[in-house]
Amino acid sequence: MPRRPHLSRVALLLPLTVLVAACGGPVEVEVPRLSAADRAACEDFAADLPGTLADEKRVEIDPDDAPAAAYGDPAIVVRCGVATPKGFDLAASCESANGVGYYIPEEQYDDQDLDLTVTAAGYRPRVEVTIPARYRPNAGPAAMAVLATPIKEHLTLVDDCD
């Protein structure tokens, strides 16, 4: 039996192994452009985030110095320093958890099949949490409640919906 076909099978399996290994890598997060003061506040906030969120363990992010955190697979992503959410109206669309008001886009309230994005938009810098639909409906309220403490400790309240 010639060895060449055996080597070909190995050559075909090697890229597959690399692909499978690459799937479990760090969660890529977008890094916002921040002032020095906002960057410092976001770094303090991110450093104070828990090891688990909504029963999901914290996982690596890329870049690893981003003011963010990710939990589980698919990842629940917490980012600090985000822009004003599209359609933002804190007075009309606010949910409160442990004294922090979160903006939730109207279309995401009832459709449990959509990923959920909640933003502590009344604080500066702003914090956004993206929760894959797989974790709904419990992860949203759980994440909002847990994140309230580091939000209040590290960020500045500028508009309250409570």
WOJO-V119833 format. One record per residue. PHI is phi as a letter, one per 20 degrees, with the letter a starting at -180 (none if undefined). PSI is psi in whole degrees, 0 to 359 (none if undefined). OMEGA is omega in whole degrees, 0 to 359 (* if undefined). Layout:
BEGIN
phi: (PHI;PHI)
psi: (PSI;PSI)
omega: (OMEGA;OMEGA)
END
This chain:
BEGIN
phi: (none;f;f;g;f;f;f;f;f;f;f;f;f;g;f;f;f;f;f;f;f;f;f;e;f;f;e;f;c;f;d;f;e;c;f;f;f;f;f;f;f;f;f;f;g;f;f;e;f;f;f;c;b;l;m;d;f;f;c;f;c;c;f;f;d;f;f;b;b;c;c;m;b;f;e;e;d;d;c;d;n;f;f;f;f;f;m;g;b;f;f;e;c;c;d;d;b;l;n;d;e;c;e;c;g;g;f;e;g;e;e;f;e;e;f;d;c;d;c;f;f;e;d;c;f;e;d;c;c;d;d;g;g;g;e;f;e;f;f;g;f;f;f;g;f;f;f;g;f;f;f;f;f;d;d;d;f;c;b;d;d;f)
psi: (127;146;337;313;324;316;324;319;320;317;325;325;330;310;326;319;318;318;314;319;325;334;332;17;185;153;125;131;144;134;118;158;124;151;167;319;316;321;315;316;317;321;318;316;309;323;337;1;148;167;340;151;127;42;14;138;148;138;167;150;162;121;150;348;12;147;71;173;156;148;129;185;110;155;136;125;129;123;141;141;22;163;172;131;147;134;13;128;90;326;326;337;77;133;137;140;120;40;6;130;136;136;133;125;138;319;343;348;308;339;95;351;352;147;149;133;117;142;127;73;345;0;153;135;162;149;135;138;122;123;115;145;330;329;354;152;351;328;327;301;322;314;316;317;314;321;344;318;306;331;310;328;328;345;167;125;126;341;116;136;358;none)
omega: (183;181;184;178;178;178;179;178;178;180;179;181;182;178;179;179;179;178;180;180;182;182;183;183;181;177;179;178;178;180;180;174;185;171;180;181;178;179;180;179;180;178;178;178;183;180;183;181;184;177;175;177;182;179;178;180;179;180;181;175;177;2;186;178;179;177;188;174;178;184;173;180;4;191;163;186;177;179;179;177;183;179;175;181;177;179;186;172;185;181;184;187;183;173;182;175;179;175;177;177;180;174;176;178;186;183;182;182;189;184;183;178;179;169;182;175;178;184;172;190;178;179;175;345;182;175;178;177;178;185;178;182;181;184;182;6;189;186;181;179;180;180;180;181;182;183;182;183;179;176;181;182;190;185;185;177;178;181;184;177;179;*)
END
